[in-house]
Amino acid sequence: MTACEPERNSNGNSAQLSTSGVRFPLKLVAVPSKDIGVNAALKAETDPSFEVKSRIFDEFALPGQVAIVTGGNGGLGLEFAIVLAEQGAKVYAIDLPATPSVDFAAAVKYVKRLGSSLHYRPSDVSKQEVISATVREIAAENDGKIHVCVAAAGILGREFDCTDYPAEMFEKVMDVNCNGVFFTAQAVAKQMKQQEIPGSLILIASMSGSVTNREMNWIAYNTSKSAVIQMARSLACELGPAGIRVNSVSPGHIRTKMTAAVLDDQPEMEAFWASLNPLGRIGAVHELRGVIAWLASDASTFCTGSDIVVSGGHTIW
Ligand SMILES: NC(=O)c1ccc[n+]([C@@H]2O[C@H](COP(=O)([O-])OP(=O)(O)OC[C@H]3O[C@@H](n4cnc5c(N)ncnc54)[C@H](O)[C@@H]3O)[C@@H](O)[C@H]2O)c1
């Protein structure tokens, strides 16, 4: 083999090595530099005109940004919509009903009083053409710009033994939780790429994508959430060169309409679920606020392809 001949593996396939032995031509992206933290302290030493003030909350701010939250009519999605609005974004919640909930109406008024705005668009994430049209319409209202997307729409599906799990139910859970998250991310990423916006996509997975919920026969849900975690990694790889970050968030047991469907029927389940994490309780929707604020903002600019588990420690036992 000469120095320029591609190296071949044991199957005889070319590994496409360049002459320098590097797999791809490297393009060095500049490391961002900001007057925050130690840099700010050093600047303050030499520049008397430099304003000394805490900048940590500015890093979390999303002024002038546009955010989309699917499943935003209630539960975790509505909480995420309010967080992003509190950070200064104009937020669009997407969900199935033609008219949003009473909670949503209260959130609209609350957000308005905070100086931001919250809007509602009915759509179905499991239908590629439908959700992509909704995303295009939102973009068109905002000069093509979407900066943040939280794909939170999801369903649990009913409990069945794996040997009896009905095909129709399995497909439905996958349609919403897996395909729907993909169609949402795909439509938003397209807009971000077109506009060259280094946005943030946050895919709501679940701890059920990494561990199986003890005593709960949720084969379709668990499978779909595993897919979301891997989807985030895969999207992060493809979209990283465009500066777009993609992460997944994996909540543990949180009291919402989704979990109420189980807890209302079997109240003893709450104590059982609580016993499965070291904090000894299930979580509340507001306990996901920080992670969403962080991933959506410049406070997390070097985080992509990660799965952030917020489970009260459920997965460490
Ligand atoms: N609650 C928990 O314990 C928990 C734990 C881990 C992960 N999650 C995930 O968090 C996300 C939010 O769940 P939640 O607990 O707030 O449940 P929820 O039922 O309160 O909210 C889910 C929302 O998604 C919407 N939705 C369902 N199908 C849709 C579709 N095809 N198109 C558009 N919207 C659709 C629903 O109408 C609903 O408003 C889900 O992805 C869920 O799997 C929840």
Ligand as a Chemical Component Dictionary entry (heavy atoms), coordinates in Angstrom:
data_LIG
# 
_chem_comp.id                   LIG 
_chem_comp.type                 NON-POLYMER 
_chem_comp.pdbx_formal_charge   0 
_chem_comp.three_letter_code    LIG 
# 
loop_
_chem_comp_atom.comp_id 
_chem_comp_atom.atom_id 
_chem_comp_atom.alt_atom_id 
_chem_comp_atom.type_symbol 
_chem_comp_atom.charge 
_chem_comp_atom.model_Cartn_x 
_chem_comp_atom.model_Cartn_y 
_chem_comp_atom.model_Cartn_z 
_chem_comp_atom.pdbx_ordinal 
LIG N1  N1  N 0  -45.390 13.101 33.913 1  
LIG C1  C1  C 0  -44.344 12.290 34.013 2  
LIG O1  O1  O 0  -44.116 11.617 35.033 3  
LIG C2  C2  C 0  -43.374 12.192 32.861 4  
LIG C3  C3  C 0  -42.177 11.513 33.093 5  
LIG C4  C4  C 0  -41.276 11.397 32.061 6  
LIG C5  C5  C 0  -41.543 11.958 30.835 7  
LIG N2  N2  N 1  -42.707 12.617 30.632 8  
LIG C6  C6  C 0  -42.949 13.181 29.310 9  
LIG O2  O2  O 0  -43.204 14.558 29.408 10 
LIG C7  C7  C 0  -44.025 14.957 28.308 11 
LIG C8  C8  C 0  -45.223 15.723 28.838 12 
LIG O3  O3  O 0  -46.025 14.815 29.588 13 
LIG P1  P1  P 0  -47.014 15.258 30.753 14 
LIG O4  O4  O 0  -46.711 14.433 31.926 15 
LIG O5  O5  O -1 -47.031 16.729 30.872 16 
LIG O6  O6  O 0  -48.384 14.686 30.165 17 
LIG P2  P2  P 0  -49.706 15.424 29.737 18 
LIG O7  O7  O 0  -50.628 14.328 29.299 19 
LIG O8  O8  O 0  -50.165 16.340 30.802 20 
LIG O9  O9  O 0  -49.235 16.308 28.490 21 
LIG C9  C9  C 0  -48.971 15.776 27.221 22 
LIG C10 C10 C 0  -49.554 16.708 26.187 23 
LIG O10 O10 O 0  -49.232 16.227 24.885 24 
LIG C11 C11 C 0  -50.366 16.457 24.072 25 
LIG N3  N3  N 0  -50.378 15.581 22.903 26 
LIG C12 C12 C 0  -50.611 14.244 22.883 27 
LIG N4  N4  N 0  -50.601 13.801 21.615 28 
LIG C13 C13 C 0  -50.352 14.882 20.823 29 
LIG C14 C14 C 0  -50.237 15.046 19.428 30 
LIG N5  N5  N 0  -50.371 14.021 18.585 31 
LIG N6  N6  N 0  -49.971 16.289 18.953 32 
LIG C15 C15 C 0  -49.853 17.340 19.788 33 
LIG N7  N7  N 0  -49.959 17.239 21.127 34 
LIG C16 C16 C 0  -50.215 16.008 21.634 35 
LIG C17 C17 C 0  -51.547 16.180 24.997 36 
LIG O11 O11 O 0  -52.758 16.719 24.491 37 
LIG C18 C18 C 0  -51.084 16.803 26.286 38 
LIG O12 O12 O 0  -51.468 18.161 26.427 39 
LIG C19 C19 C 0  -44.410 13.668 27.568 40 
LIG O13 O13 O 0  -43.562 13.502 26.456 41 
LIG C20 C20 C 0  -44.158 12.609 28.591 42 
LIG O14 O14 O 0  -43.888 11.348 28.026 43 
LIG C21 C21 C 0  -43.642 12.753 31.623 44 
# 
loop_
_chem_comp_bond.comp_id 
_chem_comp_bond.atom_id_1 
_chem_comp_bond.atom_id_2 
_chem_comp_bond.value_order 
_chem_comp_bond.pdbx_ordinal 
LIG N1  C1  SING 1  
LIG C1  O1  DOUB 2  
LIG C1  C2  SING 3  
LIG C2  C3  SING 4  
LIG C2  C21 DOUB 5  
LIG C3  C4  DOUB 6  
LIG C4  C5  SING 7  
LIG C5  N2  DOUB 8  
LIG N2  C6  SING 9  
LIG N2  C21 SING 10 
LIG C6  O2  SING 11 
LIG C6  C20 SING 12 
LIG O2  C7  SING 13 
LIG C7  C8  SING 14 
LIG C7  C19 SING 15 
LIG C8  O3  SING 16 
LIG O3  P1  SING 17 
LIG P1  O4  DOUB 18 
LIG P1  O5  SING 19 
LIG P1  O6  SING 20 
LIG O6  P2  SING 21 
LIG P2  O7  DOUB 22 
LIG P2  O8  SING 23 
LIG P2  O9  SING 24 
LIG O9  C9  SING 25 
LIG C9  C10 SING 26 
LIG C10 O10 SING 27 
LIG C10 C18 SING 28 
LIG O10 C11 SING 29 
LIG C11 N3  SING 30 
LIG C11 C17 SING 31 
LIG N3  C12 SING 32 
LIG N3  C16 SING 33 
LIG C12 N4  DOUB 34 
LIG N4  C13 SING 35 
LIG C13 C14 SING 36 
LIG C13 C16 DOUB 37 
LIG C14 N5  SING 38 
LIG C14 N6  DOUB 39 
LIG N6  C15 SING 40 
LIG C15 N7  DOUB 41 
LIG N7  C16 SING 42 
LIG C17 O11 SING 43 
LIG C17 C18 SING 44 
LIG C18 O12 SING 45 
LIG C19 O13 SING 46 
LIG C19 C20 SING 47 
LIG C20 O14 SING 48 
# 
